[in-house]
Amino acid sequence: MLQAKHVMCAPIFDFVDVLNDPQYTARGFFRTTEASVLGEVTLPGTLFPGLMAPATSPPPQIPGTDNREVFKTLLELGSTQIDDLSAACAR
């Protein structure tokens, strides 16, 4: 109906829709990689491989891997403060 009235429109996909769409699969949009905690995971790639980051980027890190560096650099916390914070979060 919208197209008949010359209104630009397109379907809105959630991630499950995208995973099941044959066009994305045919374009090689997805890649499978090994994540340290989750095992094998399927991740979105890029529709324009020559223009964006390579589809061979490293797998996602374990959440919290960079916390110490972030707390030190951005929050300007010292080692003792970071240790105390880590201990409080572990409880």
Secondary structure, 3 states (H helix, E strand, C coil): CCHHHCCCCCCCCCHHHHHHCHHHHHCCCEEEEEECCCEEEEEECCCCCCCCCCCCCCCCCCCCCCHHHHHHHCCCCCHHHHHHHHHHHHC
